[in-house]
Structures are given as C-alpha cells and as structure tokens.
Amino acid sequence: MTGSRLQDDAGLNETAPLPFAAPFRQLTTDMPFNWVRKGWTDFTRAPRQSLGYGVVIVILSWIVTGIGLKVGSYWSALILLSGFVFVAPVLAIGLYSISRQLDRGQQPSIARCLTETRKALGNMMVFALAMLVLFLVWARAGSMVHVFFPDSGAMDLWKLVLFLAIGSVVGSIFALLTFVCSAFSLPMICDRQADAVTAIVTSVNAVLRNKRVMAVWALLIVALTAIGFVTALLGLAITIPVLGHATWHAYRDTIDASAWPVNEPR
C-alpha cells in the first residue's frame, strides 16, 4: 500500500464510509527489536500490573500441564500446552490496555483494563471463537499424531524427539495462521471501535505485506516464549507481559486506524 493511500485513509472523517481494512506502514527489519525494548520499558513502568498478568498465565499453564498429565500422558500435556499459542493473544488483552494507558500518560489501573476489556468484549468473543475453532482442529491433528506414538510408560528420548519434530511441523501451520490473524487484530479491537472481521483482515493484510519483518517478529516471539518453557514455565511471568506490551507497540507502529473512533474508557 502506498504512502498516498495511507495519507488518504488517515484523513477520512467520521461521515465517510470506513475502509474494509486499516492501512499499514512499511516496516524495517530492526523494528521488532525496538518493539521488544519498548515492551520491556512498559514492563518496568508498570511492574506490578504486568507481573500480575504474568503470574496468572504461569498458574494457568501449570494447571493445563497438570490436567494433561493426569488424564493422559506427557504427550497429552505437550499437546495441551502447545495450545497456549491460540489463547495467548486473548489473554494479553489486558497488557495492551496497560500499554495504551501508559501511552496516554495515565497511571495503569487494572480497573481501567477491565473497563476497556468489557467495552471490546463482543468483538473479543468473536475473535476468541475463531481461535477456539482453530485450536480444536489443532488438538484433533495433535491427537492423530499421538496415535502413532502411544505412551509406553517410560520416557523414550528418540520417540520424544520424533514426536516433537512431527508435531512441530503440524503445529507450525496452525501457529502461523494464528500469528497472521492476531498480530495486530486484538490491539486494534482494544484501541478502536472496529469489528473483529475488519481487525483480522487488517492484521492479515499488514503481515502479508511485511513478510520479512514479521518473520523476524515471529522468531522473537518463539525465542522469548521458549525461554519461558525451558524455565519450567516460570519465565513466562516476564516474557509474556513483555511480548504483550511489545505487540501493542507493533500495532501502533504498523497500523493507521485513525479512521475508526477511539475506544474511550468510561
């Protein structure tokens, strides 16, 4: 999309028909690293609220892992834990709100986060439903992989490596779909009075037109999330909030949603 198109869309008034997708900016490959730095800055500016979200995510991850081990096996636990990628964007909505408040020069408030989340609840539920369908398909695909690697009761390193390799190939397809749809959509829903379909189309369009930069961003997300997993999930208490804040700044640097009314907190 050209710069002139961006300027034209940015100048739309409230009575003009809204475009089907918000215009985007062309990005450079160093920007994802700037987003992570900005995310860390937001974390340090609101450590109590950010860490609180992180602790909740760690507890939820432990619960999911425990359920997988109790009702199935370590294979089942890995499949369920892998589904974290589908719910993480929805769980991070409060982190977007914290960064949004910091951008406005406000002292971050959990109460304000809940108010802003409630205003966008309808569109969030539409997005969450789409992610739920994607997760169920992934879970089914994961269970089919599990069929070929039945639990023998003992940890077999070769079987584990093979299972993870095949599962990663299958899961990466669904993870890619999730990333493309959610990269900018939920921050836009949090920030503007935009419906879920428009936000998702905006996200897909912006990601596909900035493939190289978004590939770097995706690798950073994978790397920071992996740090959380290899620390018995404890690291997620920090990495997920940082990524949530960074995603907000990615949206602000990429999407021009000025044609949509601002979601003003009550």
Number of C-alpha atoms within 10 A of each C-alpha: 12 10 12 9 12 16 12 10 18 16 12 15 13 10 7 9 9 15 12 11 20 25 25 25 17 14 18 11 15 11 18 24 14 14 23 24 17 21 26 21 16 24 25 13 16 17 15 12 17 26 20 14 21 24 19 14 22 21 15 14 20 16 13 18 19 15 15 19 16 12 10 12 18 18 21 21 19 17 24 20 18 18 22 16 19 24 14 14 26 17 18 23 23 24 31 28 26 28 27 22 16 15 13 10 9 11 12 22 14 16 9 17 20 16 16 20 19 13 17 22 16 14 19 21 14 14 23 20 12 15 21 16 12 18 23 13 13 23 18 13 16 24 16 12 18 16 9 9 14 11 16 8 8 6 10 10 9 9 13 13 11 12 17 17 12 13 20 15 11 15 21 13 12 19 20 13 14 20 20 21 24 26 25 27 27 29 29 30 26 27 23 19 19 25 17 22 16 18 28 23 19 26 27 21 18 27 22 12 15 17 13 14 18 23 14 16 22 16 12 16 20 13 13 18 19 15 16 19 16 11 10 12 18 19 19 28 20 23 23 28 28 26 27 30 30 28 29 29 26 24 23 19 15 21 22 20 23 15 22 19 13 15 16 12 12 7
